[in-house]
Amino acid sequence: MAARQVTARWTGGNRTRLAPQSVRSSDVAKASSESVAPQVARGFWRKYVFSTDHQIIGRQYYFLALFAALVAMFLSWLMRVHLAWPRLAIPGLSALSASGAPAGLMTPEYYLSLLTVHGTLMIFFVLTTAPQAGFGNCLLPAQLGAERMAFPRLNMLSFWLTFTSLGVLLASFLVRGGPAISGWTAYPPLSALGSITGPGEGLGQSLWIISIALFCVASLLGALNFITTTLDLRAPGMTLMRMPLTAWAWFVTAILMLLSFAVLLAACVLLMLDRVAGTSFFVPSGLIVSGQMIHGHAGGSPLLWEHLFWFFGHPEVYIAILPAMGVTSHLLSCFARKPVFGYRAMVWATIAIGFLGFLVWGHHMFVSGMNPYSAFAFAVLTVIIAVPSAVKTFNWLGTLWGGRLRLTTAMLFALGFVSIFVSGGLSGIFLAEPPVDVQLHATYFVVAHFHLVMGMAAMFGIFSGTYFWFPKMFGRMMNETLGKIHFILTFVGAYCVFMPMYFLGMAGNVRRYAQFVDPYLQPLMPLQRFITVAALGLGAAQFLFIFNLFWSLFGGKKAGENPWQATTLEWATPGAARAVYRGPYEYAVAGQEQDFVMQNAPDAGPSRARKEAADDNADQISNA
Amino acid sequence: MGKLLAFTMVAATVATVVLFWRRVWWFPPNISTVGAGVDGDFRLTLWVTGILFVAAQLILAYCIGRRPKAGRARYLTGNLRMEVAWAVVAGATFIGLALHSYRTWARMYFIGAPPNAVKIQVEAEQFAYWFRYPGPDGVFGPMHLRLINDATGNYFGLDPARDPTSRDDIVTATLGIPVDRPVELLLMSRDVIHSFYVPELRIQQDIVPGMVIPIHFTATRTGNYEIVCTQLCGLGHYAMRAPLKVMTEAKFKQWLARQAAEQ
């Protein structure tokens, strides 16, 4: 019900602006008539399932990500319990997979399957999907003052490709051998030679590659849509330097996706060809696997895959974290009732992270056998990318300094983001130094680093976005008491689960082990068990969130128009003029009745802003 | 809520500092000449990042936990001078740390093994390591792929009947090395990517099929250690390991002679 009302409200607002746009030159008119979301009443299927409405598509992405996150969390529980108590039979597990967990005892290959699917779900279907495609679709057009995304049909296609991709990945649980066991990084030759290298490397690995290739196509379509929307459909007066930092984050993230997923798509195609067509992109000659000579391959290089994969893989971590950074900047300003400290620096830091993100992939390969001289070049480039991150952190603290904090749940998660981001991000400096990485590479130190800096931090971004935009997306408020309990349990849980992993890594505890059988790892088992207990608690706390989310959908307090007294256009009165007169974070402005001024509030007199808005309008018309 | 969160942040910060300070869990003792460099780089980085960590968390906790002031905040849109100064300081510090690590990295990889190094081939497979010493002639006999056969113990595909240089080669399942003498390992894999990691040696190197990757080090303390695989290589990855025995020069010679006799 609530969803229907909100949609009606939104499309109502949109229609008012459709008319002037349809009188463009013939080319544009043709393109837009093809791409404009059909506003006429449609049946249930076209309205809620195969929808071209970005509002609906955004929510579809959000709930897809929520589902993927729950599955991934459940898998992590199974893995953690098995790691802490390897001889403990997990009741019911044999029902999930008779061969993977006979009598409830997990086999090593089943552990690796869970590890692969957990990583793949989290990276692709949660951290790439929810903050960018989910929130982005729901809010980017609104924040820019656009009626819609540029390509509604591509948008629909993009979602349903993502959905299919998820289905293909999960289907691998049902095939012989189970899902792939090569991790989310899928290094060949392990991933390139078929089931001879291990269970799960047959059909399971093929399904993984198909799933990721589909996801790449979906992401490319989504990225095109975001970039075009941002460049073409901004409201009059919404100059680039007046865009909210969330919009900047979505825009830069979309560029990263366009450039990096294209490379991963190519890599997936090559890997598939190595598997089925006898090519040798990644497979060298002279291999003997399980006593069997591998014929017909020559000249391939496993390092080529590593280069291609990480050329995607490193920008990917920024794809996951940039939107969360945007949300954090947006919320810290709103709930500190202060302008963002150093807006321009924040924009340039976002762009710098995006650009530098493409120059540092080699730091994943210090011990890979790559040329050690290039390794050192990558080390220097890698620490340079810490500078824009440091600038952002500095400016977040600057925004908070002297602020009048309103500690809503959304704000708490934004504050938690800063804390977790610092705790996870600083360890990146260790890993950026090649000789230190030699010691810490492939240990739990790395697991701690990326789970904090991109896993938990991005999750905190998703949570703060949810609590903040829920009233926008669903017309109701979430329960703040439950939200605050959820926050503090998640915050404490995140530290208890992931900080100890730094120490495990320093002690030489290798990651991706199905069991810890080495004698030198035995003294670390109590810490492993502590982490497992904390992970069970952290996961259980998320059910508070799930309950709050679904309960509030129907029983939450009705939200007002602008419940957080925010300044940006997503909170503008529906149907109000979308011309923009000022920057996005006008809080604590002197001489105003309220302590904030919305972006679309006209100035009292004829101002420069209004003139700019008028000029922009003229530009748009002449461009058309 | 503000006070609770601020308290939690301070508590997490204090706990982290105490655990690092007291070294409750720490690196295994270093047993290689290059290890002191690695440990030194780690300590320096820990100091720098530790200061930044504590400062950021405490400022954050202060902003959250302090008594709220009445009225509006000051309209403050930034301070370019401070932002630029911070970016320059942070950049110089981080780049300084990376450049500082150059010495250790160069010792590991830019300088080759000295000529007196003990040369040993390492062959990795799912899920075992094999080691080959060239024997008195100092030459590794040629490998023949089709002769590689684990069942007959011919892990390196040697053909001693035809190749005289293979006759004195010594193949073992344990990596025995002399203390205080450079060792050069030639790493090879016959199936998928594996890795060679001995935490005590501060050495980790992937073993990539199709490549022969040389690494070198000098162990400084005798004892028994473990070589473990760190690159996901299949279902037995967690159990892929081999013993490392660091011995005095005399004991090493005896050990090698014993291994040769058992061939």
Interface residues (C-beta under 8 A of the other chain):
Chain A: T107 P108 E109 L112 I181 S182 G183 T185 Y187 P188 P189 L190 T197 G198 P199 P284 S285 G286 L287 I288 V289 S290 G291 M293 G300 S301 P302 L303 A336 R337 K338 P339 V340 F341 G342 Y343 R344 A345 V367 S368 G369 P372 Y373 A375 F376 A379 V380 T382 V383 I384 A386 V387 A390 V391 T393 F394 N395 L397 G398 L400 W401 G402 G403 R404 L405 L407 L412 L415 G416 V418 S419 V422 S423 L426 S427 I429 F430 A432 E433 P434 P435 V436 V438 Q439 H441 A442 T443 K484 I488 F491 V492 Y495 M499 F503 L504 M506 A507 G508 V510 R511 R512 Y513 A514 Q515 F516 V517 D518 P519 Y520 L524 L527 Y587 A588 V589 A590 D595
Chain B: M1 G2 L4 L5 T8 M9 A12 T16 L19 V24 W25 W26 F27 P28 V34 G37 V38 D41 F42 T45 L46 V48 T49 L52 F53 A56 Q57 I59 L60 C63 I64 P68 K69 G71 R72 A73 R74 Y75 L76 T77 G78 N79 L80 M82 E83 W86 A87 A90 G91 F94 I95 L97 A98 L99 H100 S101 Y102 T104 W105 M108 Y109 F110 E125 Q126 L145 R146 I148 N149 D150 A151 R190 D191 V192 I193 S195 Y197 P199 R202 I203 Q204 Q205 D206 I207 V208 P209 G210 M211 I213 E226 V228 C229 T230 Q231 L232 C233 G234 L235 G236 H237 Y238 A239 R241
